Amino acid sequence: MSSLTKNTLAGLREILTRGDASSVEITQDYLAEISARRDLNTFITVTQDDALVSAKVADQIRAAGQASLTTGLPIAHKDLFCTKGILTSCGSKMLSNFISPYDAEVVSKCKNAGFVMLGKLNMDEFAMGSSNETSYFGPVKNPWSPTHVPGGSSGGSAAAVAARLTPLATATDTGGSIRQPAAFTGTSGLKPTYGRVSRFGMIAFASSLDQGGLIAQTAEDLAIGMQIISGHDNKDSTSALIEVPNYESLLNDSIRGLTIGLPEEFFDSRLDTRMQSQIEEVIRIFTSLGANTVSVSLTHVAEAIPAYYVIAPAEASSNLSRFDGVRFGYRAEKPIDLTDLYECSRGEGFGSEVKRRILIGTYALSEGYFDAYYKKAQQIRRLIKQDFDRAFSLCDLLLSPTTPSTAFALGEKSDDPVAMYLEDIYTIATNLAGLPGGSFQAGLIDGLPAGYQLTGPAFSEAKILNAAHKVQQVTDWHTHYPEEIRNV
Amino acid sequence: MSLSGADIQCVAKLARLRLTEAETTSTLSQLNSILTMIDSMQAVITEGVAPLAHPLELTQVLRIDEVTEENAREAYQMTAPAIKDGLYLVPRVVE
């Protein structure tokens, strides 16, 4: 691994500012690493030529004295964000031929900020999965152990950051898809508050839950990226018209007196004992930094999974009705009539997990079942939100493990959807309540990363990043990367 | 409640999804185990609780209703499987 690609995003920014390396040199190093680690299957598309052109432009802008703080820094996008003129597959056969005619707002913002896009990252098909095994382009491997999953659905984003193939990756989180893979790969990930980041040009899965965010090595790097991608967008009426704070300037605030809530329900018998001791170590560090802890209860959190697996598939069944084989995407050959065209294109274009969710969603919304499923789930959603409101009247942030255990083996849960769904036990309630949540490194268990999760009230991203940054200042978990371990 | 193969075919029809015979069989047990998991919701007392459709109960931001986008039909149709004269082609629906 070259010395340049070992850097954090903040480190690369310093290197560029000092003139120790050019954006072209940095980009070339990353492209070489990406090429050397094809075995991980993190990238669906590598935009090598475009990246070198953008890097050259960035260097010219810098030479002219017009560089911004992010000019020339590398980034890679989850293949769910539309990128103009570049394949945007969403991990699906359905979109395996889709060259997007426009950029997602997040992609535009990164371009305007001078980021150099290295390529598009692998993911579970339509972001439906917790292991990155549902991708049409094959599973992503965990850089810490090639026989283990990297988590999902942003498995490519997390694995690419973990393997130092990009310093920053966009990702999305509908039920844990940023936080769980961040935990499984020893990276830092932030799912912002619903509405903090524009969803324009993000291929929709469940519109009341989806939120774009980032995966990087550190909270500081997430702060740099969040500054660029956050804010209201006229093209997304659900994006919030709320001022974006200066995340980086708030990173070093003291956390003395911060009250951290520990949800009782997240520390029960399901939790792996070694995971529990890693989390206890994180709590001890927070306490040593002057934070207080208080026990809180999220009474309805156990019902978050069944409620989510009604609401998300219901919204998905509606959103995915746009894939009809007529306007874009995969089209079946030789249909008998229009209905046959729809049914065959969708039957052949979608993978089995996507089909399962469309069927569940269609069933839950069908006549006679609406009240028992969809309405009931929405009522539980309110109870969950009220649980969080009550908890945040007692504390500033909630702390828990991100996942019950470390990464599981490839194939271990792929035939058992319910076991896979239960993976999201600690992350899913956050999405139902629309809250921000981050996952950060909490050391290793048998050579595999553990992660802890911080959840905050709406629009408290700065506080989450501040707290995580303070921990990263006194720990070195975030500096570990797989190759180092392998070489020991 | 438990679904039968015929139920799955009916829902698949509603969802415009063609399932093969083998897919129907393998999907059946998986969907039923998912529905069993989902049915655990029924134990929660929700009487009088207003459904929550959206996480942030903020007022949606309105903008002035004016045209800001240019016509980009050609660019958007570049991704279509079959077009002619600016129209999407599908199998004949009217004889």
Interface residues (C-beta under 8 A of the other chain):
Chain A: N97 F98 I99 S100 P101 T193 Y194 G195 S208 L209 H232 N234 S237 T238 S239 A240 L241 H300 E303 I305 P306 A307 Y309 V310 S317 S321 D324 G325 V326 R327 F328 G329 R331 P335 I336 D337 L338 T339 D340 L341 Y342 E343 C344 R346 G347 E348 F350 S352 K355 R356 I358 L359 I360 T362 Y363 A364 S366 A372 Y373 K375 K376 A377 Q378 Q379 I380 R381 R382 L383 K385 D416 P417 V418 Y421 N431 L432 A433 G434 L435 A458
Chain B: L3 I8 V11 A12 L14 A15 R16 L17 R18 L19 T20 E23 S26 T27 Q30 L31 S33 I34 L35 M37 I38 D39 S40 M41 Q42 V44 T46 V49 A50 P51 L52 A53 H54 P55 L56 L58 Q60 V61 L62 R63 A72 A75 Y76 M78 T79 A80 P81 A82 Y88 V90 P91 R92 V93
